[in-house]
Amino acid sequence: MTPRKLPLRNLLRHPGRTASLTVLVAFLALSLFGGSAIVISLNRGLHSLENRLGADLIVVPATSRGKIDPEKIYLQGTTGYYYMNASKLDEIRAMKGVAQASGQVFLASLRADCCSMPIQVIGFDQATDFTIRPWIGEQLKTELGKMEVVAGSRVSAGVNETIRIYGQPCLVAARLDESGTGLDTAVYCTMETMAELLSAAREMNHELKIDGDPSGVVSAVYVKAVPGEADRLAGEIRQTRSPRVTVIQTRTVTSDVERSLGGVAHTISVLIVCVWLLDLVLLTAAFLLLGGERRREFAVLRLLGLSRRGLAGLALREAALVSLFGGMNGIFLGLLTFLPFTGLIEQTLGLPFLRPDLPAMLALCAASLAAVCAVGPTAALLSARKLSRADIGTIVREGA
């Protein structure tokens, strides 16, 4: 038996002891990986939504609060459907301090034949839009045509497939990357296409509360303010009473969410540290207890010529193997728990949630494994140092 093979042989000879240590390490890896993945996903989701919406103000009719919390337009990309006269867009565009303004029209569809869930339909003006076109342009290099749509990542329809929305066939011209928000279950079309869909929805007795021509309404006005003018402009828009509107200041909402995320991240970080310390204490105690049971084994190894340094190295190699195996299993369990349920986590938290991409996920797995592999050997080293200083003769006589 060579010293190199001895650590693995010792672990295999004591499966119960090895399994107990492995479970402790796996729990540490699971908590470390899972907590870090949630914090990273929340931060990525908020950053993604900030980049995609890109407006300082979102103006919606006051009646929208009866259908949905307007702030969810920003936080979750959930639009619902509500309408105001398109003249409001012209009124806002003419205000001092407005750099850009563009309208969007929302429609909540019935169950489309492509989907397992209702979808949002969002119409935008290709000539004036500054919030949707930039990231649609990453996938679609041409203008969007009539009765063509761009599908979110969770809409189960491929490029060049046709979906029916209120009985109208729409060609999927492109698909978007995941954003981690409700926008992933939406489809996007031009204002011309939206007017056709609104007419079709009304013919199918979908209650829209639109009087007159569907092409003369907007659901929301997205505003990019001149630098330094956002607060004043928001106050001026709120003072208008024809019609009554709700103004969402995205900077305020973002700040509130960032504070919430900071609280969530701090809580998770504290829990991770507590779990780490608890696991370190438990592992150290476990190695000390096991070391007490292995006093005679270690004494025999010393009598056979193994030095104190060699004894510590043996304990470290055993702990490293347990940490590696337990860490890999814990991270694997974390992946099995985290990846399939990101949608459920997003719904539970009510915040943008975008899981890391493949390179970032691999880096997180590697970092978690490296951190876990540092805990076991540290605990084993404390135990090995204590045992290596014990008197060999005394130990042998005790076992005689």
N, C-alpha and C positions, 0 to 999 in steps of 0.2 A: 504494500500500500504506500503510494507516494504522498508527500505532503500536499501536492496539488489536488489529488483526488479525495483527500480526507474530508474536506468541508462538505462536499456533495454526498459522500458516503454517510457521514454523520446525520445529515438532514433526512436521508432516505431511511435510515435505521430507526428514526423517531418520527413517524408520520403525524402523530397527534400533536406533538410539540411544534413541529414545523407548520402544520395547518393553522394552529392557534396564532402563531406569529404572523403568518401570511394574511390571515383575516384582519388583524390589527393594521397591517401596512396597507392592505387593500382599502380599508375604510378611510384611512388618511388620504390615499390617492383619490378616491371617489369624491370626498368632500373638497379637496383642494382643486381638482379639475372642474367639478360641477360648479362650485362657487365662482371660480375665475371665469368660466365660460358664460355664466349668466351676466356678470358685470360687464364683460367685453361686449356681449350681444346687445345689452341695453345702450351702451355708449355708441356702438356702431349704428344701431337703429335710429337714435336721435340725430346723429351726424348725417345719416343717409336722408332722413326726412328734411332736415334743414337744407341740404343741397338741392333736393328735388322741388321743394315748394318755392324757395327763393324770394318770397314776398315779405315786405315789412308789415303790410296790413291786409287782412281779408275782410271784405264787407259782405254781409249776408242779410237777407230780410229778417226783421225781428220775429216774424212768425216761424222761423226755422227752429226756435227753441221748443216749439211744440212737437217737433219731429226728432230732433237730435241735439245734443249739446254741441254748439258750434265749435267749441275748442277741440272736439274730436276730429274735426276736419283737419286740424293741424297735427294732433298727436297720433291719430290712428289712420288718417286718410279716409275715414268713413264719411260719406257725403250725404246720404239720404236723398231727398228731393224736395225742393221748395223754390219759389220763383218770385221775381220782381221785374218790373218793367225795365227794358234795356236802356231807357232814357237815364236811369241812375248811373250807368256806366259813363255816358257822355257828360253827365253832371260832375262826376268825380274826376274824370280825365281833364276837365277844364279848370280844376282847382289849382291854386298856387301851391307849389311844393310837391306836385306829382311828377315823377320822372317817367314812369310807365304805368299803364293800367290796362288790364285785359279781363274780359269776362269769361266765365265758364258756366255751362249748363249741366245739371245733374239729373240723372234718371235712374231709379232703382228698378231693375228688370224683374220679371217673373223668372221662373226656372228656365234658363236657356238650355237647348238640347246638348250643348257642349259641356255643361257644368253639373257638378253635384251640389251646388249651392247657388243662391241668388247672387247676381253680380251687379256692380255699380257701372253705369255708363256715364262717361264724362266727355262732354263736348267742349272743344276749345277753338279759339280763333287763331288760325295759323299765321295770320298777318301781324298780330299784335302780341301773341303769347310769349312770355319769357320764363314760365315756370315748368311747362311740360315739354316743349320742343327741345330744350337742351339735352335732356336725358332720353327722349324718344329718338333724337338724332343719332345717338350712339348705336342704335339698331336699325334705323330706317333713314337712308340717305336721300330719299326722294320725298316729294310732297304726298301727303295722305289724300287719297282720292275719295270720291263720293261712295258711300256704303262700304268703305274700308275701315278697319279698326286695328288698333294696336292692343294686344292682350297682355295683362299682367302675368307675372310668373306662375300664379296659382290657378289661372284659367286653363282648363285642360283642353286646349285647342292649339294645334300646331300652325306654323306659317303656311299660308295658301289653303288652309282649311276654311270652310264656310260654317258660320254659326248663325242661328236665327234668334233675333231679339224682337219680341212682339211680332213674330211672324215675318220679319224682314230679314232676308239673307245678307249677311255681312262677311266680307272676306278678311281674314286675318293677315295683315300685311307684315307684321313683325311681332316679336315677343320681347318683353322687358326683363331685365335682371331683377332678382329679388330685392325688395326694399325693406322687408321686415314690418310692413304696415298693412292696413286694409287696402291700400292702393294695389297690392298684389292680386286682389280679386276683382279688379276693375278692368274695363276696356275703354279705350280712348278713341274719339272720332272727331271729325270736323263739325262745325256748327251746321253746315248744310245737311250732313248725315243725321245730326241730332234732331233737326226740325222734322225729318222724315220719321224718325223713331218716336218722337213725341206725338205726331199725328196718328201713327199706328197704335200707340198705347191708348190714346184717347178713343179711337175707334173700337178698341177692345175693352172699353169701359173702365180703364184704369183711372182712378180719381186723381187728376193732376192739379185741379183748381187753376187752370190757365184760361183766361178770357181772351178770345181773339186769336191772332196768328201766333203759333208756337215759336216762330223765328224772331218774335219781338220781346223775348224774355231772357233773363240771365238768372242764374242761381247764386253766383258769387262774383265779386269783383276783386281781383288780386292787384295790389298796388305796391309799386316800388317807389319809395319816397326819395326826394332829394336829401342828401346827407344832412342830418340835424333837424329835419322837418317832420319826422314820423309822429312824434307826440302831439305837436300842434295840429298836424293834419288829421290825426285820429279824433281829436277834440272837435274840430270843425265839422267833420263828417257826422259825428254823433249829434251835433246840434241840428242837423237837417231833419225835418219831420215829414217829408213827402217823398217816398214813404219812410216809415220808421225802419231803422236798420240796426244791426249789431256789428260792432267793429272789433275784430280780433287782432291784437298786437302780438305778432309772432315772437318778438323779442321778450316780451313779458312772459308769455307761455313757456318759451324755451328756458328762461331763467328759473321759473318755478319747477320745470321738469328737471333741470340740471341740479337744483337743490334736492329734489326728491331722489334723483339718481345718486347724488352724493351721499344722502342718508342711507339708501339701499346698499351702495357700495361699501360704505363704512361699516354697516351692520354685518354684511357678509364677510368683510375683511376681518372684523373682530372675531366672528365665529370661526373663520379659517385658522386664525392664530390660536384661539382657544382649543380647537380640535387638534392642531399641531402640537401644542404644549401637552395636552392630555395624552395624545398618542405617544409622545416622547417619554412622558412619565410612565405610562403603561408598558411601553417596550423596555424601558430601562429596568422597571420592576420585574418584568418577565425574564429578562436576561439575567438579572441578579438571582432570581429564584431558581432559574434553570442552571445558573452557574453553581449554586449551592448543591444541586443534585449531581453536577458534573465535576465536583471537586476531585474525586478520586481519578476520574478519567484524565483531567488536566495534570494531576500529579504524576500519573504514569507517563504521560507524554513528556513531562519535564525530566523524569528519570531516564527516558529513552534518548534524551539529548536535545529536546526542543527548548530553545531559549525563551526568555520572557517575551522578547520581540516576536519570536515565532508563534508563541501562544496567542499573543494579541492579534497577529496577522491571521491566524486560523479563525479566531472569533469574528474578525472583520470580514473575512471572505464568506463565512457562513451567513452573517447578517446581510452582506451585499447580495448574495443569492436570494435570500428570503425577500429582501426589499425589492429586488428587480422583478421577481415573480409576482409578489403581492402588488407592486405598483402597476405592472402591466395588466393584471386582472382588474384592479380597481379602476384604471383608466378605461379599460374595455367596457366595464359595467357603466361607467359614466357616459361613454358614447352611446351605449344602448338605451340609456335613460334619457339623455339630452336630445339626440338627433331626431327621434320620431315624435317628440312632444314639444317642439319649439312653438308650434301654433297654439297649443294649449297654454304654454307658459306666457306667450304674448297676450292671449285673451285674459288670463288670470291677473297679470300685472296691469293691463290696460295701458301699456306704454309701447312705443316702437321697439321692436326686438328683431335684430338682424344677426343671425349666428355668423361666426367667423368663416371666411372662405377656407378652402382646403389648405393652402400654405400656412395660414394663421392657426388653423386647427392642429396641424401637425406640429407647429412650433409650441403650441400650448401643451400638447401631449408630451413633447420632449421635455419642456420646462417642468411640468408636474412630476414626470418620472425622475428627473434629476434631483428635484427637491426631496422627493420621497426617499430616494436612494441615499440621501445624506443623513436621514434620521436614524434608520436602522443601524448602520455602522457606528454612529455616534453613541447610541445606547449600548451597543455591544462593547465598544471600547471602554466605557465606564466600568462595565462588569469585568472585562478582561484584565484591566489594570488592578482591580481589587484582588482577583484570583491569582494573578501572577506574583503578587507580593506575599501570598500565604506560604507558610513553611511546609515544604514537601514532606518531610519526615512525619510531622504531626498529622497531616492528612492521611498518609499511608497507614500509620498506626491506628487512626480512627476507623479506617475501613477494614482492619485486620480482624 
